[in-house]
Amino acid sequence: MNTIRIATRLRPLRRMITGAGLAALVAASTPASAQSAPQARLPVVRLQAGMHIVVAEVAGTPRTREIGLMMREQLGPNEGMLFVFDQPQPHCFWMRNTLVPLSIAFLDDDGRIVNVEDMAPRTEDSHCSARPVRFALEMAQGWFARRALGPGAQLANPKLFPGQAPLRKNLP
């Protein structure tokens, strides 16, 4: 009987300690959902899309992919962000803390566009690849449509897509 009384008296203390530990854990981490400033500019690559050159920051780590273009107030006319994943798989994106409307092209291993989705800012709607991919390129909304780049169009960069022959000699 004494053991039951002690356990009953300790429950509020146990809850408080557990709650304090959870609060400390939450405070110690800074999830992307709490992102209050844009991440520093990332290294860039150049991609060729027909006659168009894209300057894309590369988000190639879990943390840089998680933050992406959150809190950015604008993108240059041919600037974007290329998300690079380790393996082809279905990938989905959403725009909770993203301030500008974007279009996202999901790219296969050859740099070919699988599908393009328009994404509204500050929403949690999922935008997913139509099939497994390793790359996703975010640009200002309408960028792909204005250049008639849709499924089947190919973006080039021989360093990213090794099976490609360079279309322009000055691509890095």
C-alpha positions as CSV (number, residue, x, y, z in Angstrom):
1,M,0.0,0.0,0.0
2,N,2.8,2.4,0.8
3,T,4.4,1.8,-2.6
4,I,1.2,2.7,-4.3
5,R,1.0,6.0,-2.3
6,I,4.6,6.9,-3.1
7,A,4.1,6.2,-6.8
8,T,0.9,8.3,-6.9
9,R,2.7,11.2,-5.1
10,L,5.6,11.0,-7.6
11,R,3.5,11.1,-10.7
12,P,3.2,14.9,-10.8
13,L,7.0,15.2,-10.2
14,R,7.7,12.6,-12.9
15,R,5.4,14.5,-15.3
16,M,7.2,17.8,-14.5
17,I,10.6,16.3,-15.0
18,T,9.6,14.7,-18.3
19,G,8.0,18.0,-19.4
20,A,11.1,19.9,-18.5
21,G,13.3,17.5,-20.4
22,L,11.0,17.7,-23.5
23,A,11.0,21.5,-23.2
24,A,14.8,21.6,-23.1
25,L,15.0,19.3,-26.1
26,V,12.6,21.5,-28.1
27,A,14.5,24.6,-27.1
28,A,17.9,23.2,-28.0
29,S,16.8,22.3,-31.5
30,T,15.9,24.9,-34.2
31,P,13.5,23.1,-36.6
32,A,13.0,24.5,-40.0
33,S,9.4,25.2,-39.1
34,A,10.7,27.9,-36.7
35,Q,13.1,29.4,-39.3
36,S,13.1,33.1,-38.8
37,A,15.8,34.2,-41.3
38,P,17.0,32.8,-44.6
39,Q,19.9,30.5,-44.6
40,A,23.2,31.9,-45.9
41,R,23.7,31.6,-49.6
42,L,24.9,28.1,-50.6
43,P,27.4,27.1,-53.2
44,V,26.0,27.4,-56.7
45,V,26.0,25.4,-59.9
46,R,25.0,26.4,-63.4
47,L,22.4,24.4,-65.3
48,Q,21.6,24.8,-68.9
49,A,17.9,24.6,-69.9
50,G,17.9,25.0,-73.7
51,M,19.3,28.5,-74.3
52,H,18.7,29.5,-70.6
53,I,21.3,29.4,-67.9
54,V,20.1,28.8,-64.3
55,V,22.3,29.7,-61.3
56,A,21.1,27.4,-58.6
57,E,22.2,27.2,-55.0
58,V,22.8,23.5,-54.0
59,A,21.0,22.2,-51.0
60,G,22.7,18.8,-50.7
61,T,22.6,18.1,-46.9
62,P,19.6,17.2,-44.8
63,R,19.8,20.6,-43.0
64,T,20.1,22.7,-46.1
65,R,17.3,20.8,-47.8
66,E,15.1,21.3,-44.8
67,I,15.6,25.0,-44.8
68,G,15.7,25.5,-48.6
69,L,14.4,28.9,-49.7
70,M,12.5,29.7,-46.4
71,M,12.3,33.3,-45.5
72,R,13.8,34.5,-48.8
73,E,12.0,37.6,-50.0
74,Q,13.0,37.4,-53.7
75,L,14.9,35.4,-56.3
76,G,16.8,36.7,-59.2
77,P,15.4,36.2,-62.7
78,N,17.4,33.0,-63.3
79,E,18.2,32.0,-59.8
80,G,16.9,29.0,-57.9
81,M,17.7,26.2,-55.6
82,L,18.7,22.7,-56.6
83,F,17.9,20.0,-54.0
84,V,20.2,17.0,-54.3
85,F,19.3,13.7,-52.7
86,D,21.4,10.6,-52.2
87,Q,19.0,8.1,-53.8
88,P,16.1,8.4,-56.3
89,Q,12.9,8.2,-54.4
90,P,9.5,10.0,-54.3
91,H,10.1,13.4,-52.7
92,C,7.5,16.0,-51.6
93,F,7.9,19.7,-50.8
94,W,5.8,22.3,-49.0
95,M,6.0,26.0,-48.4
96,R,5.2,26.8,-44.8
97,N,7.9,29.5,-44.2
98,T,8.5,30.3,-47.9
99,L,7.6,33.8,-48.8
100,V,7.7,33.8,-52.6
101,P,5.6,31.7,-55.0
102,L,7.8,29.0,-56.6
103,S,7.6,26.3,-59.3
104,I,9.5,23.1,-58.7
105,A,10.7,20.7,-61.3
106,F,11.5,17.2,-60.3
107,L,14.5,15.8,-62.2
108,D,15.7,12.3,-62.9
109,D,19.3,11.2,-62.9
110,D,19.7,12.4,-66.5
111,G,18.5,15.9,-65.6
112,R,15.2,15.3,-67.4
113,I,12.1,16.9,-66.0
114,V,9.6,14.4,-64.6
115,N,7.0,16.9,-63.5
116,V,6.6,20.6,-62.6
117,E,4.4,21.9,-59.8
118,D,3.4,25.4,-58.9
119,M,3.6,26.1,-55.1
120,A,1.8,28.9,-53.2
121,P,3.8,30.6,-50.4
122,R,3.0,30.0,-46.7
123,T,1.1,26.8,-47.3
124,E,1.5,23.2,-46.2
125,D,0.2,21.6,-49.4
126,S,2.4,18.8,-50.5
127,H,3.9,18.9,-54.0
128,C,5.4,15.5,-54.9
129,S,7.5,14.0,-57.7
130,A,5.4,11.8,-60.1
131,R,8.1,9.1,-59.7
132,P,11.4,8.6,-57.8
133,V,13.9,11.3,-58.5
134,R,17.3,12.5,-57.0
135,F,16.9,16.2,-57.9
136,A,14.4,19.0,-57.5
137,L,14.9,22.6,-58.8
138,E,12.9,25.5,-57.3
139,M,12.6,28.6,-59.4
140,A,10.3,31.7,-59.3
141,Q,6.7,30.6,-60.0
142,G,6.1,30.3,-63.8
143,W,9.8,30.2,-64.7
144,F,9.5,26.8,-66.4
145,A,6.1,27.5,-68.1
146,R,7.4,30.8,-69.6
147,R,10.2,28.9,-71.2
148,A,8.1,26.0,-72.3
149,L,10.1,23.6,-70.1
150,G,7.9,20.7,-69.0
151,P,8.1,16.9,-68.6
152,G,10.7,15.4,-70.8
153,A,12.8,18.7,-71.1
154,Q,16.4,18.2,-70.1
155,L,18.6,20.4,-67.9
156,A,22.3,20.0,-68.5
157,N,25.4,20.0,-66.3
158,P,27.9,17.2,-67.0
159,K,29.2,17.4,-63.4
160,L,25.8,16.7,-61.9
161,F,24.5,14.5,-64.7
162,P,27.6,12.5,-65.7
163,G,26.0,10.8,-68.8
164,Q,25.5,14.1,-70.5
165,A,27.8,15.7,-73.1
166,P,28.3,19.4,-72.3
167,L,26.0,21.7,-74.3
168,R,28.2,24.8,-73.6
169,K,31.9,24.8,-72.9
170,N,31.7,27.4,-70.2
171,L,29.4,25.4,-67.8
172,P,31.3,24.6,-64.6
